[in-house]
Amino acid sequence: MKPLKIAVIGLQFGMAHIEGAMHYGAEIAAICDCNEDHLRAAGERYGIPEEKRFADHRALLARGDIDAAVIAVPDQQHRELTCAFLAAGKHVLCEKPMALTREDTRAMIRAADESGRQLMVGQICRFTPAFEKAKALIDDGTLGDLYFVESEYAHDYMKLVDNWRSDPLRHGVIGGGCHAVDLLRWLAGEPREVFAYGTHRLLPQVPYDDATVAVMKFDDKTMGKVFVSTGCKRDYTMRTVIYGTKGTLICDNTSPAMTLFTVDEDGVTREPETIEVEVNNHNAAREFEAFADAILHGKPVLTDVREGARTVAACLAIIESSRTGKPVRPDYSF
């Protein structure tokens, strides 16, 4: 079987995707970035010759030697580039969040459906070893029935804020907090209703709240909470706690161990168990493997276009609730 030929567009975030594709055995047919320094650095680091380096993605659309494109440009450009490559007959792996508006998500869904190509959204938490283990423990019944789940996206953006991150559409909940929202959707299902509060105390250079807390109702027996802070003064983390009727799991994406509490036959809590896990909070190799398997073997994409759109819908509902002070039901109709 011939190796997949991949184009990576956007090299500020695309370096990990180059490594993930190369780890799988794919061929890097092209790299693209409008920033000459990023383009040169990536080319030199990975031995990609100058004839495979491009400053304009449009030069790649008609190329017959490209099977798929990885879109790792700023969020505001996801719709334009994703739709262009799908229309050109290329499979697409688009970085998270899939888009910033419902209009853009609808356009991307149409483009994917009409193209017949795979569109995968890079919700990387679903490939993080600790969270994969958490999902397995939920699915095998170790924790019993879930009744409360919580996650946080705590990341200090003080030195990261630039023009595209300060766009009002890129609220912290959707720009970075989509990780925590998507994770809870994966672990507990669709939130049916959300209620949120926000505050703006730490990042005066952005026009949106830099801290938001959202309470979620998944069903009549399961609740959840997401905390997003893009100005917090601490190390980056996505600390996550999963409460079930038979046990509790405490984990995150940056620690080499997770803590599991279970009960004995009398319902008494046992001594906690430490489970060692690999630390790999941006597991681009596993992500690309899933993308490639979908292309080459027809396997379903875990984070397909509609999964990506539903996470955006939940994030938009949180932002609306925080703005209006009212409960909001996410609109999953696309």
N, C-alpha and C positions, 0 to 999 in steps of 0.2 A: 504493500500500500504506500502510495506517495505521501510524503509529509504534508500537513496543512501549511499553506503559505499565508502569512499573517502580516497585516499592516497595523502599526501602533501609532495612533494620532494623539498628540499631547504628551510631552515627555517630562513635564514637571511631576506628573503622577504616573506616567507610563513606564517608568523604569522597572518597577516590580512586575508589570505585565510582560515586558520583554523577557525577564527572567523566568516567569511562569511558563510562557510559551516555549522557550528554549529548553526548560526542564522537561517538558512533555515530548520534545523532539520535533516541534514545529519549526518551520523555516521563517525567519524574519525577512519578508520580501521587501518591506519598506518601513521607514520611520518618518514621522512628519511633525514639525513644530514650526511656528512662525518666529520663534526665538532662536536665532542662529547659535547662541551659546549652548542652549539645551540640546539642539540638534547635533552640534559637534561633539559635545560631551558624551551623549549616548552612543553616537557612532564610534567614537574612539574606545569607549569602555567595553562595548560588546563586539568590536571588530566588524562593524557594518560599513561597507564601502560608501564613498561619496555618491555613487550612482544610485544608491538606494535611500538617499536622504532627500527629503522634500520639504519645502516651506509652505506649500499650499495643498490641502487635502484634495482639491478638485483635480489635481494631476493624477490621482490614484483611481478615480472612479471608473474609468474605461479600461483599466489594466486587466488583462485576462489572466495574469499570473498571481492574483490575490484572491484567496478563498474567503477570508474573513477580516474584519477590521475591529480593533479595540479602540473605543472612543473614551479618551481620558482627558478631555478638554474641560474648561470651566462649565459648570452646570447649565448656564444660560445657553450654551451652544449644543447641548445634547440632542435636542429635537432636530435641528438643522442637519447635523452631520449624520446622525443615526438614520434619518429618513433618506438622505442622499445615498448612503452606502447600501441600504436595503433596496432602494430603487435600482441600484446598479447591480443587483444580484449577489451582494456579499452578505454573509452572516455577520452579526454584530454582537459584540460584548460591550455594553455601555456602562460606564461607571455610575455609581450611585450619586445622588438620588436620580432616578430615571428622568425626572423633569421637575420643574418648579410650579407648574400650573396644570389645571385639569385640561385646558385646551391642548397643551403640548402632549400630555399623556394620551389623549384621544387620537391625536395625529400620529403618534408613534405606534399605537395599536393598529390603526388602519394601515400604516406602512408595512408593519410586520405581517399582517394578515394577507395583504395584497401581494407581497413579495414571495411568500411561501418559504422564507428563510428564517433561521433561528435568530431571535433577539433575546439575549440574556442580560439581566441587570446585575451589576456587581455589588450585591448586598453580601459583603465579605464575611459578616458574622456567622453566616450559615456554614462557613468552612473553617471557622476557628476551632481548634481541637477541644478546648474546654466546653464550648457551646455545643459542639457535635456530641460530646459525651453527655451533656445535660439532656439533650434531645433523646438520646438512647435510653437514659434512665427513666425519663418520662414515658417513653413508648413501651418499655418492658414492664411497667407497673411498679417499679421500685419505690416511687414516691407516692403511689396511690393516686387519688383524684386531686387535681390541682384546685386550690381555692384562692390563692393569691400569688402573683408574680410581679417582680419589680426589676427594673434595670435603669441604668443611668449612663448618660454620655457626658463625661466630665473632661473637658479639654480646654486649656487656656489658649485662646486665640490672640492674646495681646500682641504677639510678634508675627502673627499670621494674617492679620486683616489687610486686605488690599482692595482694589476696585470691585472685583467680582464678588468677593466675600461680603462686602458692605452693601451690596444691592438689597433693597428692601424685600424683594421676592425671595432672597436666600436667607430667610429667618433661620436662626440656629436650630430650631426643631426639625426643619426639613433638610438643611444643609449637612448637619452632622448627626443630629438627634434621630434621623431616619434609621440609623444603625440600631438604636435601642428599640424603636417602634417596630421595625421589621423583625428583630429578634423575638419580641414578645408575641407578635403575630404568628411566627413560626412555632413557638413553644405552646401557646395557649389558644390560638385561633383568632378570629376577627373581633376586634373591639366593636361592640354595637353602639356604644355611647361613650363620649369623653367629656370631662370637665377640667378646665385648666386655669391656672393663674400664672402670671409672668411678672418679672421685675427687671429693671434696667439700671444697674448700679456700677458696673465694672468696665464696660466698653463704650465710652462716649463716642467713639468714632463710627459706630454702627447705628442705624436707625431703628433697630428692633430690640426686643427684650433679650438680655444676655443670660437670663435664667428663667426656666419654665418648669412647672410641675403639672403633670396631667394624671388624673385618676381615670381608669378605664373600667367599663363593664363589658365583660366578654359574653357571659350568659347569666342565668339566674343564680349560679353557684360559684362563679369565678370572677375575681376582681384583679385589677392590675394598676401599676403606677410607673410612670416614666419621669425621670428628672433629667433635664438638659441644662448644662451650664457651659457656656463658651467663654466665660471670663474667670472661672474658678482658679483659686491659687492652690494648686496641687498637681501631682503627676497625672498624666492621662490615664483614664480607666473607664471600663464599662462594667462596674461591679453589678452583679445580678444575683438575686435570691429567688428561689423557687420553692414555694410552700405547698406540700401535698398532705393528704390525710394519713399517709404512712411514713412521711419523711420530709426533710428539708435539705436543699442543696445551696451552697454558697460558692460562687465562682466569679471569675472575671477573665478578661482577655490578655492580661499581662503577667499573671502569676503562674508559677510552675506546679501549683497544687490547688485542689478544690476540696471543700469540706462537705461531707455527707452525714446527715443524721437520719437514722432509721429507728424503728420501734421493734420490740420483741413481740412474742405471741400474746402477751398481756397488755400490749399497747404502751409499754414503758420505754422511754427514749434510751437508746444505747449510747455508749461512748462514741464520740464522733470518729468517723473514718476519713483519713486523708487519702485522696486519690491524686497521684502524680499525672500531669499532663504536659504535653509539649507547649511551649510558648511560641505562638505564631499567629499574631493578631491581624496580619494581612497575608493570608495563605493563598497567594496568587497561583501557586502551583496546583493546588487542589481545585481552585476556582477554574483555572484554564482546563484542567482535566475534565471537569464536568461539561464545560462548553464544547470541548473537542468531542467528547462522547456523544453529545447531542447531535453534532454535525455528522460524525462518521458512522455512528451506530444507531441513530434514531431514538436515543434515550430521551425521556422527558427532561426539560430544563427545570431545575429546582426553583430558580428565580427568573421565570419567564416574564414576558411583557406585562401580563395581567397581574402577576404577583408584584412586580415593580410599581404598577399603577395603584394597586390597593394600599401599598405602604405610603405612597404619596397622598392618597385620599385620607388616610388616618392622620398623617402629619398636618394636612390642611385643616382637618376638623379640630385638632388641638390648637392651632394658631387662631382659628375663628372663635373658639370658646374662650381663649385667653383675652381676645380683643373685645368680645361682647359680654363676657361674664355669664354666659348661659351654657347649658349642656348642648352638645352637638352630636348628631348621629352621622358618622362618616358615610359619604355617598360612594358606594362601590359599583355604581352602574356606569359602565363604559361602553 
